[in-house]
Amino acid sequence: MDKKLPENVDVAVLGTGLPEAILASACARAGLSVLHLDRNEYYGGDWSSFTMSMVHEVNENKFL
């Protein structure tokens, strides 16, 4: 990741599962600045089905 993280945010949400995504989006819609982070290389936590590399593989027909 080459981009710097913001120095100031109103809310930091750790994790990208469904509850965290709902919380982050509600805060953003309320006008707060949100930093949404996950330690995994994929979005969705326990709610995810595929990693991004798996999505790319499906797109390249490697699973078909």
CHARMM internal coordinates of N, CA and C (Angstrom, degrees):
IC EDIT
DIST 1 N 1 CA 1.4531
DIST 1 CA 1 C 1.5202
ANGL 1 N 1 CA 1 C 108.10
DIST 1 C 2 N 1.3121
ANGL 1 CA 1 C 2 N 115.69
DIHE 1 N 1 CA 1 C 2 N 118.09
DIST 2 N 2 CA 1.4544
ANGL 1 C 2 N 2 CA 120.94
DIHE 1 CA 1 C 2 N 2 CA -177.07
DIST 2 CA 2 C 1.5208
ANGL 2 N 2 CA 2 C 113.28
DIHE 1 C 2 N 2 CA 2 C -92.84
DIST 2 C 3 N 1.3136
ANGL 2 CA 2 C 3 N 117.36
DIHE 2 N 2 CA 2 C 3 N -16.94
DIST 3 N 3 CA 1.4574
ANGL 2 C 3 N 3 CA 120.42
DIHE 2 CA 2 C 3 N 3 CA -177.38
DIST 3 CA 3 C 1.5192
ANGL 3 N 3 CA 3 C 110.32
DIHE 2 C 3 N 3 CA 3 C -82.81
DIST 3 C 4 N 1.3382
ANGL 3 CA 3 C 4 N 114.99
DIHE 3 N 3 CA 3 C 4 N 145.53
DIST 4 N 4 CA 1.4545
ANGL 3 C 4 N 4 CA 120.41
DIHE 3 CA 3 C 4 N 4 CA 176.51
DIST 4 CA 4 C 1.5245
ANGL 4 N 4 CA 4 C 109.42
DIHE 3 C 4 N 4 CA 4 C -80.90
DIST 4 C 5 N 1.3231
ANGL 4 CA 4 C 5 N 115.51
DIHE 4 N 4 CA 4 C 5 N 146.98
DIST 5 N 5 CA 1.4552
ANGL 4 C 5 N 5 CA 120.13
DIHE 4 CA 4 C 5 N 5 CA 174.57
DIST 5 CA 5 C 1.5242
ANGL 5 N 5 CA 5 C 108.31
DIHE 4 C 5 N 5 CA 5 C -76.66
DIST 5 C 6 N 1.3278
ANGL 5 CA 5 C 6 N 117.54
DIHE 5 N 5 CA 5 C 6 N 150.81
DIST 6 N 6 CA 1.4631
ANGL 5 C 6 N 6 CA 119.40
DIHE 5 CA 5 C 6 N 6 CA 178.78
DIST 6 CA 6 C 1.5273
ANGL 6 N 6 CA 6 C 110.77
DIHE 5 C 6 N 6 CA 6 C -64.55
DIST 6 C 7 N 1.3169
ANGL 6 CA 6 C 7 N 115.61
DIHE 6 N 6 CA 6 C 7 N 148.38
DIST 7 N 7 CA 1.4654
ANGL 6 C 7 N 7 CA 119.89
DIHE 6 CA 6 C 7 N 7 CA 179.71
DIST 7 CA 7 C 1.5152
ANGL 7 N 7 CA 7 C 112.48
DIHE 6 C 7 N 7 CA 7 C -79.31
DIST 7 C 8 N 1.3260
ANGL 7 CA 7 C 8 N 117.22
DIHE 7 N 7 CA 7 C 8 N -30.34
DIST 8 N 8 CA 1.4643
ANGL 7 C 8 N 8 CA 121.37
DIHE 7 CA 7 C 8 N 8 CA -178.28
DIST 8 CA 8 C 1.5179
ANGL 8 N 8 CA 8 C 110.39
DIHE 7 C 8 N 8 CA 8 C -130.60
DIST 8 C 9 N 1.3117
ANGL 8 CA 8 C 9 N 116.33
DIHE 8 N 8 CA 8 C 9 N 129.73
DIST 9 N 9 CA 1.4680
ANGL 8 C 9 N 9 CA 122.15
DIHE 8 CA 8 C 9 N 9 CA 173.86
DIST 9 CA 9 C 1.5190
ANGL 9 N 9 CA 9 C 107.88
DIHE 8 C 9 N 9 CA 9 C -140.10
DIST 9 C 10 N 1.3202
ANGL 9 CA 9 C 10 N 115.67
DIHE 9 N 9 CA 9 C 10 N 157.84
DIST 10 N 10 CA 1.4615
ANGL 9 C 10 N 10 CA 120.12
DIHE 9 CA 9 C 10 N 10 CA 176.57
DIST 10 CA 10 C 1.5238
ANGL 10 N 10 CA 10 C 111.45
DIHE 9 C 10 N 10 CA 10 C -80.31
DIST 10 C 11 N 1.3385
ANGL 10 CA 10 C 11 N 115.59
DIHE 10 N 10 CA 10 C 11 N -38.23
DIST 11 N 11 CA 1.4636
ANGL 10 C 11 N 11 CA 120.73
DIHE 10 CA 10 C 11 N 11 CA -175.21
DIST 11 CA 11 C 1.5227
ANGL 11 N 11 CA 11 C 109.29
DIHE 10 C 11 N 11 CA 11 C -138.75
DIST 11 C 12 N 1.3234
ANGL 11 CA 11 C 12 N 116.55
DIHE 11 N 11 CA 11 C 12 N 134.67
DIST 12 N 12 CA 1.4643
ANGL 11 C 12 N 12 CA 121.94
DIHE 11 CA 11 C 12 N 12 CA 171.17
DIST 12 CA 12 C 1.5227
ANGL 12 N 12 CA 12 C 107.50
DIHE 11 C 12 N 12 CA 12 C -114.48
DIST 12 C 13 N 1.3198
ANGL 12 CA 12 C 13 N 116.02
DIHE 12 N 12 CA 12 C 13 N 123.47
DIST 13 N 13 CA 1.4611
ANGL 12 C 13 N 13 CA 121.59
DIHE 12 CA 12 C 13 N 13 CA -179.99
DIST 13 CA 13 C 1.5243
ANGL 13 N 13 CA 13 C 107.40
DIHE 12 C 13 N 13 CA 13 C -111.27
DIST 13 C 14 N 1.3106
ANGL 13 CA 13 C 14 N 116.16
DIHE 13 N 13 CA 13 C 14 N 123.36
DIST 14 N 14 CA 1.4577
ANGL 13 C 14 N 14 CA 121.26
DIHE 13 CA 13 C 14 N 14 CA 179.82
DIST 14 CA 14 C 1.5150
ANGL 14 N 14 CA 14 C 109.52
DIHE 13 C 14 N 14 CA 14 C -102.86
DIST 14 C 15 N 1.3256
ANGL 14 CA 14 C 15 N 115.60
DIHE 14 N 14 CA 14 C 15 N 122.14
DIST 15 N 15 CA 1.4580
ANGL 14 C 15 N 15 CA 121.78
DIHE 14 CA 14 C 15 N 15 CA -177.19
DIST 15 CA 15 C 1.5144
ANGL 15 N 15 CA 15 C 110.22
DIHE 14 C 15 N 15 CA 15 C 105.34
DIST 15 C 16 N 1.3330
ANGL 15 CA 15 C 16 N 115.89
DIHE 15 N 15 CA 15 C 16 N 147.24
DIST 16 N 16 CA 1.4707
ANGL 15 C 16 N 16 CA 120.21
DIHE 15 CA 15 C 16 N 16 CA -177.43
DIST 16 CA 16 C 1.5257
ANGL 16 N 16 CA 16 C 112.19
DIHE 15 C 16 N 16 CA 16 C -123.60
DIST 16 C 17 N 1.3113
ANGL 16 CA 16 C 17 N 115.83
DIHE 16 N 16 CA 16 C 17 N 25.28
DIST 17 N 17 CA 1.4645
ANGL 16 C 17 N 17 CA 118.99
DIHE 16 CA 16 C 17 N 17 CA 173.62
DIST 17 CA 17 C 1.5163
ANGL 17 N 17 CA 17 C 110.49
DIHE 16 C 17 N 17 CA 17 C -69.21
DIST 17 C 18 N 1.3017
ANGL 17 CA 17 C 18 N 116.81
DIHE 17 N 17 CA 17 C 18 N 177.94
DIST 18 N 18 CA 1.4666
ANGL 17 C 18 N 18 CA 121.26
DIHE 17 CA 17 C 18 N 18 CA -177.08
DIST 18 CA 18 C 1.5330
ANGL 18 N 18 CA 18 C 112.83
DIHE 17 C 18 N 18 CA 18 C -57.69
DIST 18 C 19 N 1.3367
ANGL 18 CA 18 C 19 N 119.58
DIHE 18 N 18 CA 18 C 19 N -49.14
DIST 19 N 19 CA 1.4766
ANGL 18 C 19 N 19 CA 118.27
DIHE 18 CA 18 C 19 N 19 CA -179.93
DIST 19 CA 19 C 1.5349
ANGL 19 N 19 CA 19 C 112.66
DIHE 18 C 19 N 19 CA 19 C -61.04
DIST 19 C 20 N 1.3301
ANGL 19 CA 19 C 20 N 116.69
DIHE 19 N 19 CA 19 C 20 N -40.38
DIST 20 N 20 CA 1.4591
ANGL 19 C 20 N 20 CA 120.27
DIHE 19 CA 19 C 20 N 20 CA -179.97
DIST 20 CA 20 C 1.5223
ANGL 20 N 20 CA 20 C 111.25
DIHE 19 C 20 N 20 CA 20 C -67.73
DIST 20 C 21 N 1.3280
ANGL 20 CA 20 C 21 N 117.48
DIHE 20 N 20 CA 20 C 21 N -38.42
DIST 21 N 21 CA 1.4651
ANGL 20 C 21 N 21 CA 121.20
DIHE 20 CA 20 C 21 N 21 CA 178.21
DIST 21 CA 21 C 1.5297
ANGL 21 N 21 CA 21 C 110.81
DIHE 20 C 21 N 21 CA 21 C -65.27
DIST 21 C 22 N 1.3147
ANGL 21 CA 21 C 22 N 116.83
DIHE 21 N 21 CA 21 C 22 N -40.12
DIST 22 N 22 CA 1.4718
ANGL 21 C 22 N 22 CA 120.69
DIHE 21 CA 21 C 22 N 22 CA 177.88
DIST 22 CA 22 C 1.5203
ANGL 22 N 22 CA 22 C 110.29
DIHE 21 C 22 N 22 CA 22 C -64.94
DIST 22 C 23 N 1.3310
ANGL 22 CA 22 C 23 N 116.78
DIHE 22 N 22 CA 22 C 23 N -43.78
DIST 23 N 23 CA 1.4575
ANGL 22 C 23 N 23 CA 120.94
DIHE 22 CA 22 C 23 N 23 CA 178.63
DIST 23 CA 23 C 1.5219
ANGL 23 N 23 CA 23 C 111.12
DIHE 22 C 23 N 23 CA 23 C -62.38
DIST 23 C 24 N 1.3251
ANGL 23 CA 23 C 24 N 117.14
DIHE 23 N 23 CA 23 C 24 N -46.59
DIST 24 N 24 CA 1.4691
ANGL 23 C 24 N 24 CA 120.89
DIHE 23 CA 23 C 24 N 24 CA -179.66
DIST 24 CA 24 C 1.5233
ANGL 24 N 24 CA 24 C 110.92
DIHE 23 C 24 N 24 CA 24 C -61.89
DIST 24 C 25 N 1.3242
ANGL 24 CA 24 C 25 N 117.49
DIHE 24 N 24 CA 24 C 25 N -42.82
DIST 25 N 25 CA 1.4623
ANGL 24 C 25 N 25 CA 119.55
DIHE 24 CA 24 C 25 N 25 CA -178.82
DIST 25 CA 25 C 1.5287
ANGL 25 N 25 CA 25 C 111.51
DIHE 24 C 25 N 25 CA 25 C -69.05
DIST 25 C 26 N 1.3256
ANGL 25 CA 25 C 26 N 117.55
DIHE 25 N 25 CA 25 C 26 N -37.00
DIST 26 N 26 CA 1.4689
ANGL 25 C 26 N 26 CA 120.25
DIHE 25 CA 25 C 26 N 26 CA 177.88
DIST 26 CA 26 C 1.5217
ANGL 26 N 26 CA 26 C 110.76
DIHE 25 C 26 N 26 CA 26 C -64.68
DIST 26 C 27 N 1.3242
ANGL 26 CA 26 C 27 N 116.68
DIHE 26 N 26 CA 26 C 27 N -41.58
DIST 27 N 27 CA 1.4643
ANGL 26 C 27 N 27 CA 120.15
DIHE 26 CA 26 C 27 N 27 CA 178.02
DIST 27 CA 27 C 1.5238
ANGL 27 N 27 CA 27 C 111.03
DIHE 26 C 27 N 27 CA 27 C -64.15
DIST 27 C 28 N 1.3266
ANGL 27 CA 27 C 28 N 116.83
DIHE 27 N 27 CA 27 C 28 N -43.33
DIST 28 N 28 CA 1.4639
ANGL 27 C 28 N 28 CA 120.83
DIHE 27 CA 27 C 28 N 28 CA 179.12
DIST 28 CA 28 C 1.5230
ANGL 28 N 28 CA 28 C 111.02
DIHE 27 C 28 N 28 CA 28 C -63.32
DIST 28 C 29 N 1.3328
ANGL 28 CA 28 C 29 N 116.88
DIHE 28 N 28 CA 28 C 29 N -42.44
DIST 29 N 29 CA 1.4731
ANGL 28 C 29 N 29 CA 119.74
DIHE 28 CA 28 C 29 N 29 CA 178.90
DIST 29 CA 29 C 1.5168
ANGL 29 N 29 CA 29 C 111.53
DIHE 28 C 29 N 29 CA 29 C -65.36
DIST 29 C 30 N 1.3328
ANGL 29 CA 29 C 30 N 116.58
DIHE 29 N 29 CA 29 C 30 N -26.12
DIST 30 N 30 CA 1.4670
ANGL 29 C 30 N 30 CA 120.84
DIHE 29 CA 29 C 30 N 30 CA 178.24
DIST 30 CA 30 C 1.5313
ANGL 30 N 30 CA 30 C 111.53
DIHE 29 C 30 N 30 CA 30 C -81.76
DIST 30 C 31 N 1.3398
ANGL 30 CA 30 C 31 N 116.54
DIHE 30 N 30 CA 30 C 31 N -0.12
DIST 31 N 31 CA 1.4533
ANGL 30 C 31 N 31 CA 120.46
DIHE 30 CA 30 C 31 N 31 CA 175.58
DIST 31 CA 31 C 1.5202
ANGL 31 N 31 CA 31 C 114.78
DIHE 30 C 31 N 31 CA 31 C 95.55
DIST 31 C 32 N 1.3269
ANGL 31 CA 31 C 32 N 117.04
DIHE 31 N 31 CA 31 C 32 N 6.79
DIST 32 N 32 CA 1.4571
ANGL 31 C 32 N 32 CA 120.11
DIHE 31 CA 31 C 32 N 32 CA 178.97
DIST 32 CA 32 C 1.5286
ANGL 32 N 32 CA 32 C 110.23
DIHE 31 C 32 N 32 CA 32 C -85.70
DIST 32 C 33 N 1.3263
ANGL 32 CA 32 C 33 N 116.32
DIHE 32 N 32 CA 32 C 33 N 150.29
DIST 33 N 33 CA 1.4661
ANGL 32 C 33 N 33 CA 119.22
DIHE 32 CA 32 C 33 N 33 CA 173.39
DIST 33 CA 33 C 1.5263
ANGL 33 N 33 CA 33 C 107.09
DIHE 32 C 33 N 33 CA 33 C -84.94
DIST 33 C 34 N 1.3233
ANGL 33 CA 33 C 34 N 115.62
DIHE 33 N 33 CA 33 C 34 N 133.39
DIST 34 N 34 CA 1.4609
ANGL 33 C 34 N 34 CA 121.27
DIHE 33 CA 33 C 34 N 34 CA -171.90
DIST 34 CA 34 C 1.5272
ANGL 34 N 34 CA 34 C 109.95
DIHE 33 C 34 N 34 CA 34 C -123.93
DIST 34 C 35 N 1.3177
ANGL 34 CA 34 C 35 N 115.54
DIHE 34 N 34 CA 34 C 35 N 132.91
DIST 35 N 35 CA 1.4608
ANGL 34 C 35 N 35 CA 122.28
DIHE 34 CA 34 C 35 N 35 CA 170.41
DIST 35 CA 35 C 1.5143
ANGL 35 N 35 CA 35 C 105.86
DIHE 34 C 35 N 35 CA 35 C -109.71
DIST 35 C 36 N 1.3327
ANGL 35 CA 35 C 36 N 115.88
DIHE 35 N 35 CA 35 C 36 N 115.57
DIST 36 N 36 CA 1.4647
ANGL 35 C 36 N 36 CA 122.17
DIHE 35 CA 35 C 36 N 36 CA -174.18
DIST 36 CA 36 C 1.5224
ANGL 36 N 36 CA 36 C 107.90
DIHE 35 C 36 N 36 CA 36 C -112.79
DIST 36 C 37 N 1.3318
ANGL 36 CA 36 C 37 N 117.49
DIHE 36 N 36 CA 36 C 37 N 112.13
DIST 37 N 37 CA 1.4557
ANGL 36 C 37 N 37 CA 122.52
DIHE 36 CA 36 C 37 N 37 CA -173.47
DIST 37 CA 37 C 1.5293
ANGL 37 N 37 CA 37 C 111.56
DIHE 36 C 37 N 37 CA 37 C -122.39
DIST 37 C 38 N 1.3190
ANGL 37 CA 37 C 38 N 114.63
DIHE 37 N 37 CA 37 C 38 N 152.74
DIST 38 N 38 CA 1.4632
ANGL 37 C 38 N 38 CA 120.63
DIHE 37 CA 37 C 38 N 38 CA 173.94
DIST 38 CA 38 C 1.5179
ANGL 38 N 38 CA 38 C 108.49
DIHE 37 C 38 N 38 CA 38 C -144.06
DIST 38 C 39 N 1.3001
ANGL 38 CA 38 C 39 N 117.56
DIHE 38 N 38 CA 38 C 39 N 143.13
DIST 39 N 39 CA 1.4619
ANGL 38 C 39 N 39 CA 121.24
DIHE 38 CA 38 C 39 N 39 CA 179.55
DIST 39 CA 39 C 1.5219
ANGL 39 N 39 CA 39 C 112.01
DIHE 38 C 39 N 39 CA 39 C -78.11
DIST 39 C 40 N 1.3269
ANGL 39 CA 39 C 40 N 117.15
DIHE 39 N 39 CA 39 C 40 N -17.20
DIST 40 N 40 CA 1.4603
ANGL 39 C 40 N 40 CA 121.40
DIHE 39 CA 39 C 40 N 40 CA -179.59
DIST 40 CA 40 C 1.5201
ANGL 40 N 40 CA 40 C 111.28
DIHE 39 C 40 N 40 CA 40 C -82.07
DIST 40 C 41 N 1.3115
ANGL 40 CA 40 C 41 N 116.59
DIHE 40 N 40 CA 40 C 41 N 162.77
DIST 41 N 41 CA 1.4669
ANGL 40 C 41 N 41 CA 120.76
DIHE 40 CA 40 C 41 N 41 CA 177.24
DIST 41 CA 41 C 1.5226
ANGL 41 N 41 CA 41 C 111.60
DIHE 40 C 41 N 41 CA 41 C -87.72
DIST 41 C 42 N 1.3105
ANGL 41 CA 41 C 42 N 116.55
DIHE 41 N 41 CA 41 C 42 N 7.88
DIST 42 N 42 CA 1.4615
ANGL 41 C 42 N 42 CA 121.47
DIHE 41 CA 41 C 42 N 42 CA 179.06
DIST 42 CA 42 C 1.5167
ANGL 42 N 42 CA 42 C 109.18
DIHE 41 C 42 N 42 CA 42 C -134.18
DIST 42 C 43 N 1.3187
ANGL 42 CA 42 C 43 N 115.73
DIHE 42 N 42 CA 42 C 43 N 159.28
DIST 43 N 43 CA 1.4558
ANGL 42 C 43 N 43 CA 122.87
DIHE 42 CA 42 C 43 N 43 CA -178.31
DIST 43 CA 43 C 1.5163
ANGL 43 N 43 CA 43 C 109.20
DIHE 42 C 43 N 43 CA 43 C -95.07
DIST 43 C 44 N 1.3056
ANGL 43 CA 43 C 44 N 118.44
DIHE 43 N 43 CA 43 C 44 N 137.91
DIST 44 N 44 CA 1.4499
ANGL 43 C 44 N 44 CA 121.69
DIHE 43 CA 43 C 44 N 44 CA 171.05
DIST 44 CA 44 C 1.5077
ANGL 44 N 44 CA 44 C 116.66
DIHE 43 C 44 N 44 CA 44 C 122.14
DIST 44 C 45 N 1.3266
ANGL 44 CA 44 C 45 N 118.36
DIHE 44 N 44 CA 44 C 45 N -9.84
DIST 45 N 45 CA 1.4667
ANGL 44 C 45 N 45 CA 120.52
DIHE 44 CA 44 C 45 N 45 CA 178.57
DIST 45 CA 45 C 1.5163
ANGL 45 N 45 CA 45 C 111.87
DIHE 44 C 45 N 45 CA 45 C 53.62
DIST 45 C 46 N 1.3199
ANGL 45 CA 45 C 46 N 116.70
DIHE 45 N 45 CA 45 C 46 N -135.11
DIST 46 N 46 CA 1.4655
ANGL 45 C 46 N 46 CA 121.72
DIHE 45 CA 45 C 46 N 46 CA 179.97
DIST 46 CA 46 C 1.5265
ANGL 46 N 46 CA 46 C 112.47
DIHE 45 C 46 N 46 CA 46 C -68.31
DIST 46 C 47 N 1.3259
ANGL 46 CA 46 C 47 N 117.60
DIHE 46 N 46 CA 46 C 47 N -13.34
DIST 47 N 47 CA 1.4587
ANGL 46 C 47 N 47 CA 122.28
DIHE 46 CA 46 C 47 N 47 CA -178.06
DIST 47 CA 47 C 1.5254
ANGL 47 N 47 CA 47 C 112.42
DIHE 46 C 47 N 47 CA 47 C -87.31
DIST 47 C 48 N 1.3206
ANGL 47 CA 47 C 48 N 117.15
DIHE 47 N 47 CA 47 C 48 N -9.10
DIST 48 N 48 CA 1.4619
ANGL 47 C 48 N 48 CA 119.55
DIHE 47 CA 47 C 48 N 48 CA -175.53
DIST 48 CA 48 C 1.5225
ANGL 48 N 48 CA 48 C 111.28
DIHE 47 C 48 N 48 CA 48 C -79.05
DIST 48 C 49 N 1.3015
ANGL 48 CA 48 C 49 N 115.23
DIHE 48 N 48 CA 48 C 49 N 153.89
DIST 49 N 49 CA 1.4593
ANGL 48 C 49 N 49 CA 121.80
DIHE 48 CA 48 C 49 N 49 CA 177.35
DIST 49 CA 49 C 1.5163
ANGL 49 N 49 CA 49 C 111.42
DIHE 48 C 49 N 49 CA 49 C -110.29
DIST 49 C 50 N 1.3251
ANGL 49 CA 49 C 50 N 116.81
DIHE 49 N 49 CA 49 C 50 N -32.97
DIST 50 N 50 CA 1.4498
ANGL 49 C 50 N 50 CA 121.74
DIHE 49 CA 49 C 50 N 50 CA -175.45
DIST 50 CA 50 C 1.5225
ANGL 50 N 50 CA 50 C 110.43
DIHE 49 C 50 N 50 CA 50 C -134.11
DIST 50 C 51 N 1.3261
ANGL 50 CA 50 C 51 N 116.52
DIHE 50 N 50 CA 50 C 51 N 146.92
DIST 51 N 51 CA 1.4517
ANGL 50 C 51 N 51 CA 120.44
DIHE 50 CA 50 C 51 N 51 CA 167.06
DIST 51 CA 51 C 1.5253
ANGL 51 N 51 CA 51 C 106.70
DIHE 50 C 51 N 51 CA 51 C -82.21
DIST 51 C 52 N 1.3193
ANGL 51 CA 51 C 52 N 117.16
DIHE 51 N 51 CA 51 C 52 N 165.94
DIST 52 N 52 CA 1.4638
ANGL 51 C 52 N 52 CA 119.49
DIHE 51 CA 51 C 52 N 52 CA 179.57
DIST 52 CA 52 C 1.5274
ANGL 52 N 52 CA 52 C 110.89
DIHE 51 C 52 N 52 CA 52 C -63.23
DIST 52 C 53 N 1.3287
ANGL 52 CA 52 C 53 N 118.21
DIHE 52 N 52 CA 52 C 53 N -35.71
DIST 53 N 53 CA 1.4621
ANGL 52 C 53 N 53 CA 119.39
DIHE 52 CA 52 C 53 N 53 CA 177.99
DIST 53 CA 53 C 1.5222
ANGL 53 N 53 CA 53 C 110.95
DIHE 52 C 53 N 53 CA 53 C -64.61
DIST 53 C 54 N 1.3396
ANGL 53 CA 53 C 54 N 117.43
DIHE 53 N 53 CA 53 C 54 N -34.88
DIST 54 N 54 CA 1.4618
ANGL 53 C 54 N 54 CA 120.23
DIHE 53 CA 53 C 54 N 54 CA 176.64
DIST 54 CA 54 C 1.5252
ANGL 54 N 54 CA 54 C 110.61
DIHE 53 C 54 N 54 CA 54 C -67.23
DIST 54 C 55 N 1.3227
ANGL 54 CA 54 C 55 N 116.95
DIHE 54 N 54 CA 54 C 55 N -38.45
DIST 55 N 55 CA 1.4691
ANGL 54 C 55 N 55 CA 120.42
DIHE 54 CA 54 C 55 N 55 CA 177.98
DIST 55 CA 55 C 1.5252
ANGL 55 N 55 CA 55 C 109.45
DIHE 54 C 55 N 55 CA 55 C -63.23
DIST 55 C 56 N 1.3317
ANGL 55 CA 55 C 56 N 116.95
DIHE 55 N 55 CA 55 C 56 N -43.33
DIST 56 N 56 CA 1.4718
ANGL 55 C 56 N 56 CA 120.45
DIHE 55 CA 55 C 56 N 56 CA 178.34
DIST 56 CA 56 C 1.5313
ANGL 56 N 56 CA 56 C 110.36
DIHE 55 C 56 N 56 CA 56 C -62.94
DIST 56 C 57 N 1.3247
ANGL 56 CA 56 C 57 N 117.40
DIHE 56 N 56 CA 56 C 57 N -39.38
DIST 57 N 57 CA 1.4581
ANGL 56 C 57 N 57 CA 120.02
DIHE 56 CA 56 C 57 N 57 CA 178.89
DIST 57 CA 57 C 1.5299
ANGL 57 N 57 CA 57 C 111.22
DIHE 56 C 57 N 57 CA 57 C -64.58
DIST 57 C 58 N 1.3177
ANGL 57 CA 57 C 58 N 116.76
DIHE 57 N 57 CA 57 C 58 N -41.42
DIST 58 N 58 CA 1.4687
ANGL 57 C 58 N 58 CA 120.19
DIHE 57 CA 57 C 58 N 58 CA 177.04
DIST 58 CA 58 C 1.5223
ANGL 58 N 58 CA 58 C 109.25
DIHE 57 C 58 N 58 CA 58 C -62.64
DIST 58 C 59 N 1.3258
ANGL 58 CA 58 C 59 N 116.31
DIHE 58 N 58 CA 58 C 59 N -42.75
DIST 59 N 59 CA 1.4504
ANGL 58 C 59 N 59 CA 120.94
DIHE 58 CA 58 C 59 N 59 CA 179.10
DIST 59 CA 59 C 1.5170
ANGL 59 N 59 CA 59 C 112.10
DIHE 58 C 59 N 59 CA 59 C -61.44
DIST 59 C 60 N 1.3197
ANGL 59 CA 59 C 60 N 116.62
DIHE 59 N 59 CA 59 C 60 N -31.61
DIST 60 N 60 CA 1.4753
ANGL 59 C 60 N 60 CA 120.96
DIHE 59 CA 59 C 60 N 60 CA 178.71
DIST 60 CA 60 C 1.5118
ANGL 60 N 60 CA 60 C 111.82
DIHE 59 C 60 N 60 CA 60 C -90.67
DIST 60 C 61 N 1.3203
ANGL 60 CA 60 C 61 N 117.46
DIHE 60 N 60 CA 60 C 61 N 10.80
DIST 61 N 61 CA 1.4694
ANGL 60 C 61 N 61 CA 124.67
DIHE 60 CA 60 C 61 N 61 CA 176.99
DIST 61 CA 61 C 1.5214
ANGL 61 N 61 CA 61 C 113.60
DIHE 60 C 61 N 61 CA 61 C 63.87
DIST 61 C 62 N 1.3097
ANGL 61 CA 61 C 62 N 117.94
DIHE 61 N 61 CA 61 C 62 N 27.14
DIST 62 N 62 CA 1.4595
ANGL 61 C 62 N 62 CA 119.78
DIHE 61 CA 61 C 62 N 62 CA 178.74
DIST 62 CA 62 C 1.5278
ANGL 62 N 62 CA 62 C 112.33
DIHE 61 C 62 N 62 CA 62 C -74.94
DIST 62 C 63 N 1.3334
ANGL 62 CA 62 C 63 N 117.43
DIHE 62 N 62 CA 62 C 63 N -21.97
DIST 63 N 63 CA 1.4612
ANGL 62 C 63 N 63 CA 120.58
DIHE 62 CA 62 C 63 N 63 CA -179.41
DIST 63 CA 63 C 1.5309
ANGL 63 N 63 CA 63 C 111.62
DIHE 62 C 63 N 63 CA 63 C -95.13
DIST 63 C 64 N 1.3091
ANGL 63 CA 63 C 64 N 118.01
DIHE 63 N 63 CA 63 C 64 N -7.87
DIST 64 N 64 CA 1.4756
ANGL 63 C 64 N 64 CA 120.68
DIHE 63 CA 63 C 64 N 64 CA -175.75
DIST 64 CA 64 C 1.4880
ANGL 64 N 64 CA 64 C 111.89
DIHE 63 C 64 N 64 CA 64 C -91.39
END
COOR INIT
IC SEED 1 N 1 CA 1 C
IC BUILD
